[in-house]
Structures are given as C-alpha cells and as structure tokens.
C-alpha cells in the first residue's frame, strides 16, 4: 500500500487568512488527508472546517500541534510577523512546512528559520508558485539551450498600484526576485539602489512606517534598484506608486542577444519575442512558452495556476523529505528574496553599492 500523508492547516481569519490557496491544495492530492485545522477566529475556523471537510478544529494552533501528528503543515497567513513563531512550533512538532511568502520580517529571523528546520530534520518550502509551474521549468531549459542567445540583462517591476514602492517591494518583489534567480540559476552579489518619496525626496529612516499585513518596516513611493548577478549580468527592479490599476507590467523581462523572454505575474504566462529588440515597425514572432509547457507536460486535475503550483510544492517537499535532499522551493530561496528586498534599503541608506548577502541581519530601516 502506498504511503498516505497527514496534513495540518494553520490559518488566521482577518489577520492573513489562508494565504493563496495553501489550504485547499491538499484537496487535489489523493494520498494526503487533512487531519486538522487551526484558526483563532471561531467563525473562520468553522468555515475552514467546512471548506476542507475537517472535523478536528482548534482555536489554538499550538494545541493542535500538541494533540495531533502531521507529516506536513501549511502555515497559511499572508501576514508576515507570525511566520517566525509558527515555523518554530511546527518544526518542533517534527512536520514539514509549506509557508506563505514572504519568509519573515527580518533576515535574522530568516536565518533562524533555516537553522531550526535543518536541526529538526524537516523540509520547508515557500509559496513561490512560479518556480514550480511547468512553464518556468520549460522556460529555464530554453534559456540554457540559448533560445534567446546570450543573456544580457533583466528587468523586474512590481504591480505599481496603490501599494507601489515599499509595500509592492515586500509583497510582489519576493515573487519577482525568486523567478529571476530560478530562471537564471544565479544569485546577486551586489546591489545599488535609490528609494524616494512621491515628490522625489530620498527617504531616511524617519520615513519608515510599519507596513500593512504585519510585514515590518517599509518606506518609499519610488524604488529603483540595480543588482549584479554572479553570472555577470545585471538586473533592475522598479516600482512606483499609483501607476497601473491593471498590473500589466508586473513580472520579469530577460533580454538576450537573439530574443526577449517575458514572464508576466508570478510566472504563469511566459512568452518569447524572437528579436533582440522591440520594434513595432518590424513585428516578430511571439512564442508562447506556457502553452508549449502545458501541451507536453502533466498538468494535474486542475487548470488553476495556483492550485497546480501549490500541489507541486507540497509534493516536492514530501519527496525531498523522503529522499533526504534539499527541496526545490526552499527556505533558503525565500531568504534570498528577502536579502534582495532589504539590500535595496541598506544600499540606499548607505549611499553606495553593497555586497550581498548583507553582513547586518537586522532590518535596515530599524
């Protein structure tokens, strides 16, 4: 008989909810049973129990972890501050962890999360869905095959809506940075950045505010950052507040000597413009990488991008645990995204480029 896995779910109704489908992904997995759910909001708990078909419901997640046994637990809340304490509790209980992004409020917390999970001997992965989708894997292979020629540079943008600037950096930057590192198979070695208010004034620490969703300190309406990658290319990230209600520019562009790859959103729609420059007078062929990937690879029982990718992350975490190897969507990857986010603030405040990883693991705005 094939092994069955026991899953637990931690949510926080009104304070981060259940993330981006980190709870319902288990419903798509025939060999996983959701044993229990925890939520400190009574109505939210009842609703989650009904949604997940779970009778065992706890108002305190620590009580749930004491009384039940799990192979994996989803830490679902989008709000960031409780991630650190929740990860420690689940790791102590000996269960693998599927964690909503961003990983934590500070780099010192991210360091501790990596350490605690390693010591507990469990695998932990973040909800960076893009890197687990078939389209990104196909795109990465194409890049390695030189489909767009020599990779020259990359451009990243946030959603640039009302959250543009500091909030956009924390909420959406984490996805863009993870996509960049995954596709290029590269890490940043330095960063040089400028962060300003809407009227162009450079921010100082006095401009820092506690961000929404318990994400910690943020600042700035305009962000421009340049990263140097260990492969020799450079990548820019930009976000400006109140620029786009449709989020059309959110994503990553990778420019090559023979073509341009565009990754819209978190990685679900990828195309290649088969020319080394955009020229409206000379339209070139556009290659739909996502369609290619979905036609030739297994996509599961759902066509929903988040569901497919969340299931893939869970499966990868369980397989990595069984095979005693490092997972593909790891806590270290989540830490790298936060490294790049905090590197932007640290570089701006220092007024110079800084090496990455940062030597100071406290929040740059504190």
Steps between C-alpha positions, in 0.01 A plus 500: 500500500629843402576735787237748610591835647337699778468875449415784736391854420565822695295804399416838655167639387517879478877496559647341192224249424614178329744653257478427132337158513753334731216312668289377209797359306479181708152433364663430163731233646363146528770379739469789749240523777433833673493400865428832674481876456575786742371857496456736796181643346201273584299577187806480280589167655154362439505620140843346442385169647206490262713606202764235569269230629680483834333416831798566728511876548717699743491862608867474600752363252743400775233281657440343159870425462510344850202273447533396135774346289583636156733432210456854367334822620402803294573831672254698294470860628619769258582725794868456563579559868359170637696289249807485724320365807277266299795345315681435827193326643439281196869408470500399867203274426707332228283581197609634163383856428330675208537871582330802343736769372683720596708282728533738797532860615881505541799313364596388849160328526550344156840371611341345809220341293755332274701383802205372704360295212840355417553397862150345513578299188190615314451669164348847463392677185347838416197581286708633213269328254676612182806276537284189535287560190573302183532823300795627705679164477454500123616862482810424706593215267454727198727763651769239562464387138572857386160563342534876560876498452738638758311637800584869531280645774168472683227746595257448788196706599242480776126550454543876555146546627408675825761281670780619270837560663573336834188287531525383140863407563413275793178344366583452131875551490547169677340320201693696237836444669432128541402466134817681392730283709327178393500568126856630489628249755689793653531699823565873545842605627436875537222761498484874438167671565307825533176531698300823502166655592244596237652849472847362439650548846740221601356306795667482839433271794253758632276421200465136603154382600361167613367346184158338470456125542758500782781509243731717709655834407463638148571837339487680167262557210761458226764227491776447248758228561784343304631154585815332379460124458776244542466412130612849402167647389311783670133515598286801587193518723261796491174588671309830505181558694166552323620434146290207380163368608524198269840375624605447138872555556540272802755233424843441351656565160821322403684661209723289279709554188239317288172550685306624801325276751210650697364344818170663592384497861645222714606282209183355353513676162837488321573609144803553280519789255732365233707813454770672704297823518141621497419664167133568418590560132649151472274261692665171581362161596384456858554153646257393773719308743214432743285334235795286393561387859138413571455309174798275557504455878263371769282774645293309753127506552473879518589775255528757779857631516515543877343162571736320263807673639401461867444129447840479330669675793338266754594195294857625467530561876374150583722336239804697613436392858469134403811518281695702758586778256458874467159611364470704184291781657693543823525732798843601371332623182253697709788649693670608177189697400500678836876554460436690178211696653699612804808552285312775316436696820848436636667621180286812477567598860873434459509700176710237324494150360512223756609139483241226539423316724484791744725482803246683718201268554278757680238695307672783305223746591502428874 
